[in-house]
């Protein structure tokens, strides 16, 4: 172990060599006292912990050798800022997956930033500010969790050719200084939270061939000069309010003419006055008639804030389902059964009747009512109303004529091809993205599996069965529960400790995505081998060994491309069901990645 007394050595010491000395433990902070040090050699040892902050005091340091840094599997942070360090970071730095912070600001590092940095899924701080990457040509920091602004200093990288910052959480605006990056050919900042306008100054980047800002919060006019003349409209989709010429397939920008703006305001004003004059007598007559009849409009709002205000009685449900006959039974679950019914209006519905002999069924009914009260999404099963008394509790749901994903995977009479399966799983991912990130209080479904994914008449998937779901309270990221979901789909932390979070849903989704493209249930495996391991052992070379044989035709000339696409899908699935919750991809990113894969599939 390096002693703390190391810092008591002469401050005039210029070199310290400890090469292959079998030293263990941490680098002491006191090394920062050796202010005259020019060379520090610590490679070939068994050091652990973080590189100390006070090493930044070594302002004269010219050589700092830690050749074995990539073997420090417990290294959490590197602090080498405000020095004059040159050279480059080793590419193997991406193997130190424990790294959460890298501070190398204000140095003179050269060459490319290692592409392996993309492996550092837990990295939360990468400080490159005021670092002169003199000959850097490629920088790929995609698929991380960076959440700050893009620094204005990035404009100094005039030799940079390729810059990818996609799938992060970057905020703020696109810095105008990027127009100085004259060598830039590839720029991808899609799938972030970047807002503001696209600077017109970027038209100066004559070498730019790829510019992707999709899935952000940008607004305003898209530049039309320079490299923007040849860019695809797909690079600008899913933003807040971008506008431009018709070639971008988006809305045209409003005219800046003050005269036309004022004329538009006057037109709106006259339109509103006309509507008021038209409807005022109608409203007056309507109120007068209600008053004469002595009736006031009833404040009807059932427990679910449903689409229809018509309450459905128990007796109508009996009639609709032929007294809940076996011939109308379409499914059974832990807390009850689901029947097909036809209302007096002719509307087909699914009636979920809770088995009140089970104590847990009462809680399940209350949970579904509470959760579904405020949820509205095209990929969630719509609740029409509820029917409840002391002896009977039921939910009336939108009927899904094409049944469940489970039926299409395992019945010989039904089949989904690659495109249909991918579309179905994108629908489910969109539903989860809404539950996790689009609700005022995040919702954890807790029981994702193919039988809870239902398909409507257009084969659009809808997530159902919220009987054991959980609502996270304010400032809550996880909670404990005694309710266990279906074995095989449960995240490790859920099964061991009863700890649930939105990351548990991500894990279950990953398992279901694997199942959808392999047609193998999690319960098909015994012993130490499970579905996740079986697939991971076969990627990427032996995809053919795990993919559902019904999906591919060996003699088809498109087979190699289709196998590549399936491999990409299975890779997303494995990222979702990582053992550690912090390493799992969030559902926003899952939606983005699968949609890109779908575009590739459609191009086959």
C-alpha positions in Angstrom: 0.0 0.0 0.0 1.3 3.5 -0.8 1.8 5.2 2.6 0.2 8.6 3.5 3.7 9.7 4.3 4.3 9.8 0.6 3.2 13.4 0.8 6.1 14.2 3.2 8.7 13.6 0.5 10.7 16.6 -0.7 8.6 19.0 -2.7 11.5 19.3 -5.2 11.0 15.6 -6.2 10.5 15.4 -9.9 10.0 11.7 -10.6 8.3 8.9 -8.6 8.5 5.3 -10.1 6.6 2.4 -8.6 6.3 0.0 -11.5 5.2 -3.6 -11.0 5.7 -3.4 -7.2 2.5 -5.3 -6.3 1.2 -2.3 -4.5 -2.4 -2.6 -3.3 -5.0 -0.2 -1.9 -5.7 3.4 -2.9 -3.5 6.3 -4.2 -3.3 8.6 -1.2 -4.5 12.2 -1.5 -1.2 13.3 -0.2 0.5 12.6 -3.6 -0.8 16.1 -4.5 1.8 17.7 -2.1 4.6 16.8 -4.5 4.2 20.0 -6.4 7.4 19.6 -8.6 6.5 16.2 -9.8 7.1 15.7 -13.6 6.7 11.9 -13.8 4.4 9.6 -11.9 4.7 5.9 -12.7 2.2 3.6 -11.0 1.4 1.0 -13.6 1.6 -2.8 -13.0 0.0 -2.7 -9.5 -3.3 -3.6 -7.9 -4.6 -0.2 -7.0 -8.3 0.4 -6.2 -10.7 3.3 -5.6 -10.7 6.7 -7.3 -7.8 8.7 -8.6 -7.6 11.4 -5.9 -8.8 15.0 -6.7 -5.6 16.5 -5.3 -3.6 15.0 -8.1 -4.8 18.1 -9.9 -2.3 20.1 -7.8 0.5 18.6 -9.8 0.5 21.5 -12.3 3.9 20.5 -13.7 3.1 16.8 -14.3 4.1 15.7 -17.8 3.8 11.9 -17.5 1.2 10.0 -15.5 1.4 6.3 -16.3 -1.4 4.0 -15.2 -1.2 1.4 -17.9 -3.3 -1.1 -16.0 -6.1 1.4 -15.3 -8.4 -0.7 -17.4 -8.0 -3.5 -14.9 -9.3 -1.4 -12.0 -12.8 -2.9 -12.0 -13.9 -0.9 -8.9 -12.7 2.5 -10.1 -15.5 5.0 -9.7 -14.1 8.3 -10.7 -11.1 9.8 -12.5 -10.0 13.4 -11.7 -7.2 14.7 -14.0 -8.6 18.2 -14.7 -6.6 21.5 -15.0 -3.2 19.9 -16.1 -1.2 20.0 -19.3 -1.6 16.2 -20.0 -1.1 15.2 -23.6 -1.6 11.9 -25.5 -4.9 10.1 -25.5 -7.2 8.1 -23.2 -6.8 4.3 -23.7 -9.7 2.8 -25.7 -10.0 0.1 -23.0 -11.3 2.7 -20.6 -14.8 1.5 -21.6 -14.1 -1.8 -19.9 -14.1 -0.1 -16.5 -17.9 -0.3 -16.2 -17.9 0.9 -12.6 -16.8 4.5 -13.7 -19.4 7.2 -12.9 -17.3 10.3 -13.3 -14.4 11.3 -15.7 -12.9 14.8 -15.2 -10.2 15.7 -17.7 -11.0 19.4 -18.4 -8.3 21.9 -19.2 -5.7 19.6 -20.7 -4.0 19.1 -24.1 -5.1 15.6 -24.9 -5.1 14.6 -28.6 -6.4 11.9 -30.9 -10.0 10.6 -30.7 -12.2 10.2 -27.7 -12.4 6.4 -27.2 -15.6 4.9 -28.8 -15.7 2.5 -25.9 -17.0 5.3 -23.6 -20.4 4.2 -24.9 -20.1 1.1 -22.7 -20.1 3.1 -19.5 -23.8 2.9 -18.9 -23.5 4.3 -15.3 -21.4 7.3 -16.4 -23.1 10.5 -15.1 -20.2 13.1 -15.5 -17.9 13.5 -18.4 -16.1 16.8 -18.2 -14.1 17.6 -21.3 -14.5 21.4 -21.1 -11.5 23.5 -22.3 -9.7 20.3 -23.3 -7.8 20.7 -26.6 -8.4 17.6 -28.6 -6.0 18.8 -31.2 -6.5 16.1 -33.9 -9.8 14.5 -32.8 -11.9 13.3 -35.7 -14.6 11.2 -34.1 -16.5 11.5 -30.9 -19.3 9.0 -29.9 -21.0 9.6 -26.6 -24.3 8.2 -27.5 -26.6 6.0 -25.3 -25.6 7.5 -21.9 -27.3 9.6 -19.3 -25.7 13.1 -19.9 -28.1 15.7 -18.9 -26.3 19.1 -19.2 -26.1 21.5 -22.1 -23.9 21.0 -25.1 -20.9 23.1 -24.1 -20.2 26.1 -26.4 -16.5 25.1 -26.3 -17.3 22.2 -28.6 -17.0 24.7 -31.5 -13.3 24.6 -31.1 -13.2 21.0 -32.5 -12.6 22.2 -36.1 -11.1 18.8 -37.2 -14.0 16.7 -35.8 -15.7 14.7 -38.6 -18.1 12.5 -36.7 -20.1 13.6 -33.5 -22.8 11.4 -32.0 -24.7 12.5 -28.8 -27.9 10.6 -29.5 -30.0 8.9 -26.8 -28.9 11.0 -23.8 -30.8 13.6 -21.7 -29.1 16.7 -23.0 -30.9 20.0 -22.4 -30.6 23.6 -23.6 -30.1 24.8 -27.1 -27.8 23.8 -30.0 -24.8 26.2 -29.5 -24.2 28.6 -32.4 -20.5 27.9 -32.0 -21.0 24.5 -33.7 -21.0 26.5 -37.0 -17.2 26.7 -36.5 -16.8 22.9 -36.8 -16.0 23.1 -40.5 -14.8 19.5 -40.8 -18.1 18.0 -39.5 -19.7 15.5 -41.8 -21.9 13.5 -39.3 -23.9 15.1 -36.4 -26.5 13.1 -34.5 -28.1 14.7 -31.4 -31.5 12.8 -31.7 -33.5 11.5 -28.7 -32.5 14.2 -26.2 -34.4 17.1 -24.5 -32.8 19.8 -26.6 -35.0 22.9 -27.1 -34.8 26.2 -29.0 -34.1 26.7 -32.7 -31.7 25.2 -35.2 -29.1 28.0 -35.7 -29.1 29.3 -39.3 -25.3 29.6 -39.0 -25.1 25.8 -39.4 -25.7 26.4 -43.1 -22.0 27.2 -43.2 -21.1 23.5 -42.6 -20.5 22.6 -46.2 -19.2 19.1 -45.4 -22.2 18.1 -43.4 -23.9 15.1 -44.9 -25.9 13.7 -41.9 -27.7 15.9 -39.4 -30.3 14.2 -37.1 -32.2 16.2 -34.5 -35.3 14.0 -34.3 -37.1 13.4 -31.0 -36.2 16.6 -29.2 -38.1 19.8 -28.3 -36.9 22.1 -31.1 -39.1 24.7 -32.8 -38.8 27.4 -35.4 -37.6 27.3 -39.0 -35.4 24.6 -40.4 -32.4 26.1 -42.3 -32.7 25.5 -46.0 -29.3 26.6 -47.3 -26.0 24.8 -47.6 -26.1 21.1 -46.5 -29.8 21.3 -45.5 -30.8 21.3 -49.1 -30.2 17.5 -49.3 -31.3 16.3 -45.8 -34.2 13.8 -45.2 -37.3 15.0 -43.4 -36.9 12.0 -41.1 -34.1 13.8 -39.4 -36.5 16.4 -38.0 -39.5 14.4 -36.9 -41.0 14.3 -33.3 -40.0 17.8 -32.3 -42.1 20.5 -30.6 -42.9 22.9 -33.5 -40.3 22.8 -36.3 -41.5 24.3 -39.6 -40.0 24.7 -43.1 -40.4 24.2 -46.8 -42.7 21.5 -48.2 -39.7 19.2 -49.0 -39.4 18.5 -45.2 -43.0 17.2 -45.1 -43.8 19.4 -42.2 -45.9 22.5 -41.6 -44.9 25.7 -43.4 -43.5 28.5 -41.3 -45.9 31.4 -40.7 -45.2 34.6 -42.6 -43.4 37.4 -40.7 -45.5 40.1 -42.3 -47.0 42.3 -39.7 -49.9 43.2 -42.0 -50.9 39.5 -42.5 -50.5 38.8 -38.8 -52.9 41.7 -37.9 -55.4 40.5 -40.6 -55.3 37.0 -39.2 -56.1 38.4 -35.7 -59.0 40.3 -37.0 -60.3 37.3 -38.8 -60.2 35.2 -35.6 -61.9 38.0 -33.7 -64.8 38.1 -36.2 -65.0 34.4 -36.2 -65.3 34.3 -32.4 -68.0 37.0 -32.4 -69.9 35.1 -35.0 -69.8 31.9 -33.0 -70.9 33.9 -29.9 -73.9 35.4 -31.7 -74.9 32.0 -33.1 -74.8 30.1 -29.8 -75.9 32.7 -27.3 -79.7 32.3 -28.2 -79.3 28.5 -28.2 -77.7 28.5 -24.7 -80.3 30.9 -23.4 -83.2 28.7 -24.7 -81.6 25.5 -23.3 -81.2 27.0 -19.9 -84.8 28.3 -19.9 -86.2 24.9 -20.8 -84.2 23.2 -18.1 -85.4 25.8 -15.6 -89.0 25.3 -16.6 -88.7 21.5 -16.2 -87.3 22.0 -12.8 -84.2 19.9 -13.6 -80.6 20.7 -13.4 -78.0 18.9 -15.4 -76.8 16.1 -13.1 -73.1 16.1 -12.2 -72.4 12.5 -13.4 -68.8 11.3 -13.0 -68.3 7.7 -12.1 -65.2 6.4 -10.3 -63.2 6.0 -13.5 -63.9 9.3 -15.3 -65.0 7.1 -18.2 -65.6 8.0 -21.8 -69.3 7.2 -21.6 -71.5 8.7 -18.9 -74.1 5.9 -19.1 -74.1 3.7 -16.1 -74.5 0.0 -16.9 -76.5 -2.0 -14.3 -75.8 -5.5 -13.1 -78.9 -6.7 -14.9 -77.8 -5.3 -18.2 -74.5 -7.1 -17.8 -76.3 -10.3 -17.1 -78.3 -9.8 -20.3 -75.3 -8.8 -22.3 -73.3 -11.9 -21.3 -76.1 -14.4 -21.3 -75.8 -14.6 -17.5 -72.0 -14.9 -17.7 -72.3 -18.2 -19.6 -69.3 -20.4 -20.4 -69.8 -19.8 -24.1 -68.9 -16.1 -23.6 -65.9 -16.8 -21.3 -62.8 -15.3 -23.1 -60.2 -15.5 -20.3 -59.5 -16.2 -16.6 -57.0 -14.6 -14.3 -55.9 -14.6 -10.6 -58.7 -12.5 -9.4 -61.6 -13.3 -11.7 -62.9 -14.0 -15.3 -63.5 -12.0 -18.4 -66.6 -12.4 -20.6 -67.6 -11.1 -23.9 -70.9 -9.2 -23.9 -73.1 -7.2 -26.3 -74.9 -4.1 -24.8 -78.4 -3.0 -25.8 -76.8 -0.4 -28.1 -75.0 -3.3 -30.0 -71.6 -2.4 -28.7 -69.3 -5.4 -27.9 -67.6 -5.2 -24.6 -65.4 -7.3 -22.3 -66.7 -7.6 -18.8 -64.1 -8.4 -16.1 -65.9 -10.0 -13.1 -63.9 -10.1 -9.9 -64.1 -13.3 -7.7 -65.1 -11.7 -4.4 -64.5 -15.0 -2.6 -60.8 -14.0 -2.8 -59.9 -11.2 -0.4 -57.3 -10.0 -2.7 -59.9 -9.4 -5.5 -61.3 -6.4 -3.6 -57.9 -4.8 -3.6 -57.4 -5.7 -7.2 -60.6 -4.0 -8.2 -59.8 -0.9 -6.2 -56.3 -0.7 -7.6 -57.6 -0.9 -11.2 -60.1 1.8 -10.5 -57.6 4.1 -8.9 -54.9 3.5 -11.6 -57.2 3.7 -14.7 -59.1 6.7 -13.4 -56.7 9.2 -15.1 -55.0 7.1 -17.8 -55.6 7.9 -21.5 -53.4 6.3 -24.1 -54.1 4.5 -27.4 -52.1 1.5 -26.3 -54.0 0.9 -23.0 -57.2 -1.0 -22.9 -60.0 1.6 -22.5 -62.3 1.3 -19.5 -65.9 2.1 -20.4 -67.4 2.0 -16.9 -67.6 0.0 -13.7 -70.4 -1.8 -11.9 -70.1 -2.3 -8.2 -72.2 -3.3 -5.2 -71.7 -5.3 -2.0 -71.9 -8.7 -3.8 -70.6 -7.9 -7.3 -67.7 -5.9 -8.8 -66.9 -5.7 -12.5 -65.1 -3.5 -15.0 -66.6 -3.0 -18.5 -63.7 -2.8 -21.0 -63.3 -2.1 -24.7 -63.5 -5.5 -26.5 -60.4 -6.7 -28.3 -61.6 -9.0 -31.1 -58.2 -10.4 -32.0 -57.3 -11.7 -28.5 -53.9 -11.8 -26.9 -50.3 -11.8 -28.1 -50.0 -15.2 -26.2 -52.6 -16.7 -28.6 -50.7 -15.5 -31.7 -47.4 -16.9 -30.4 -48.4 -20.3 -29.3 -51.5 -21.3 -31.3 -51.0 -23.2 -34.6 -54.0 -21.4 -36.2 -52.5 -17.9 -35.8 -49.3 -16.2 -36.8 -47.5 -12.9 -36.7 -44.5 -12.1 -39.0 -41.4 -10.1 -38.0 -43.0 -6.7 -38.8 -46.2 -7.5 -36.9 -44.4 -8.7 -33.8 -42.1 -5.6 -33.9 -45.1 -3.3 -34.3 -46.9 -5.1 -31.4 -43.9 -4.7 -29.1 -43.5 -1.0 -30.1 -47.1 -0.5 -29.1 -46.4 -2.0 -25.7 -43.2 0.0 -25.3 -45.3 3.2 -26.1 -47.8 2.3 -23.4 -45.0 1.8 -20.8 -43.3 5.0 -21.8 -46.6 6.8 -21.1 -47.0 5.0 -17.7 -43.5 5.7 -16.6 -42.8 9.1 -18.0 -46.1 10.6 -19.2 -48.3 10.5 -16.1 -48.3 12.9 -13.2 -47.5 10.0 -11.0 -45.5 7.1 -12.5 -47.4 3.8 -12.8 -45.7 0.4 -12.5 -47.7 -2.3 -14.3 -46.0 -5.1 -12.4 -47.4 -8.0 -14.5 -46.2 -7.7 -18.1 -46.6 -10.9 -20.1 -48.0 -11.9 -23.6 -51.5 -12.8 -22.2 -51.9 -9.2 -20.9 -51.2 -7.7 -24.4 -54.5 -7.6 -26.4 -55.0 -6.8 -30.1 -57.8 -4.8 -31.5 -59.5 -5.2 -34.9 -56.6 -3.3 -36.6 -53.9 -5.4 -34.8 -52.9 -2.5 -32.6 -51.7 -3.7 -29.2 -53.2 -2.6 -25.9 -51.8 -3.3 -22.5 -54.3 -4.7 -20.0 -54.8 -6.0 -16.4 -53.7 -3.4 -13.9 -54.8 -5.6 -10.9 -51.5 -5.5 -9.1 -50.1 -2.3 -10.5 -48.5 0.4 -8.3 -48.8 4.1 -8.3 -45.6 5.9 -7.2 -46.1 8.9 -4.9 -44.4 12.2 -5.1 -40.6 12.0 -4.9 -41.0 8.1 -4.8 -38.8 6.1 -7.1 -39.5 2.6 -5.7 -41.6 0.9 -3.0 -41.9 -2.5 -1.4 -44.8 -5.0 -2.0 -45.8 -8.5 -1.0 -47.6 -9.1 -4.2 -45.7 -11.2 -6.6 -46.2 -11.3 -10.4 -45.8 -14.1 -12.9 -42.7 -16.2 -12.4 -40.1 -15.9 -15.2 -41.0 -12.2 -15.9 -40.1 -10.9 -12.4 -37.0 -8.6 -12.1 -34.4 -10.0 -9.6 -34.9 -7.2 -7.0 -38.7 -7.7 -7.2 -38.5 -11.4 -6.5 -35.8 -11.2 -3.8 -36.8 -8.2 -1.8 -40.3 -7.2 -3.1 -38.8 -3.9 -4.3 -40.6 -2.5 -7.3 -39.8 0.4 -9.6 -40.4 1.3 -13.2 -37.2 -0.6 -13.9 -39.0 -3.8 -12.9 -41.4 -3.2 -15.8 -38.4 -2.6 -18.1 -37.0 -6.0 -17.1 -40.3 -7.8 -17.7 -40.6 -6.1 -21.1 -37.2 -7.3 -22.0 -38.1 -10.9 -21.2 -41.4 -10.6 -23.2 -39.5 -9.1 -26.2 -37.1 -12.1 -26.1 -40.1 -14.4 -25.9 -41.8 -12.7 -28.8 -39.0 -13.3 -31.2 -37.8 -16.7 -30.0 -41.2 -18.2 -29.2 -39.8 -19.7 -26.0 -41.5 -19.1 -22.6 -39.3 -18.2 -19.6 -40.8 -21.4 -18.0 -39.3 -23.6 -20.7 -35.9 -23.5 -19.0 -34.7 -25.4 -15.9 -31.7 -25.4 -13.7 -29.1 -22.6 -14.1 -30.0 -21.7 -17.7 -32.8 -19.2 -18.4 -34.2 -17.5 -21.5 -32.0 -14.4 -21.1 -28.8 -16.5 -20.9 -29.8 -18.8 -23.7 -30.2 -15.8 -26.1 -27.1 -13.9 -24.9 -24.9 -17.0 -25.5 -26.1 -17.0 -29.1 -25.6 -13.3 -30.1 -24.5 -12.1 -32.5 -23.1 -15.0 -34.5 -25.8 -17.7 -33.8 -29.1 -15.8 -34.1 -30.5 -18.5 -36.3 -30.2 -20.9 -33.3 -32.6 -18.9 -31.1 -35.0 -17.0 -33.5 -38.5 -18.5 -33.9 -38.0 -20.8 -36.9 -41.4 -19.7 -38.3 -40.1 -16.2 -38.8 -37.3 -17.0 -41.3 -37.0 -18.9 -44.5 -33.5 -20.4 -45.0 -33.5 -20.0 -48.8 -34.7 -16.4 -48.8 -32.1 -14.0 -50.1 -33.2 -11.5 -47.4 -32.3 -13.9 -44.6 -29.0 -12.2 -43.6 -30.6 -8.8 -43.3 -33.6 -10.2 -41.4 -31.3 -12.0 -39.0 -29.3 -8.8 -38.4 -32.6 -7.0 -37.6 -33.7 -9.8 -35.2 -30.2 -9.6 -33.5 -30.7 -5.9 -33.0 -34.1 -6.4 -31.4 -32.7 -9.1 -29.1 -29.9 -6.8 -28.1 -32.4 -4.2 -27.1 -34.2 -6.9 -25.1 -31.0 -7.9 -23.3 -30.3 -4.2 -22.4 -33.8 -4.1 -20.9 -33.3 -7.1 -18.7 -29.9 -6.4 -17.3 -29.4 -7.7 -13.7 -28.7 -4.3 -12.3 -31.7 -1.9 -12.5 -29.4 1.1 -13.1 -28.1 -0.6 -16.3 -31.5 -1.1 -17.8 -32.6 1.0 -20.7 -35.5 3.3 -20.0 -38.7 3.0 -22.1 -38.2 6.3 -23.9 -35.0 5.0 -25.4 -36.5 1.6 -26.1 -39.3 3.2 -28.2 -36.7 5.2 -30.1 -34.4 2.2 -30.8 -37.2 -0.1 -31.9 -38.7 2.5 -34.2 -35.3 2.9 -35.9 -35.1 -0.9 -36.3 -38.6 -0.9 -37.8 -37.5 1.7 -40.4 -34.6 -0.6 -41.3 -37.0 -3.6 -41.6 -39.3 -1.7 -43.9 -36.3 -0.9 -46.1 -35.5 -4.6 -46.5 
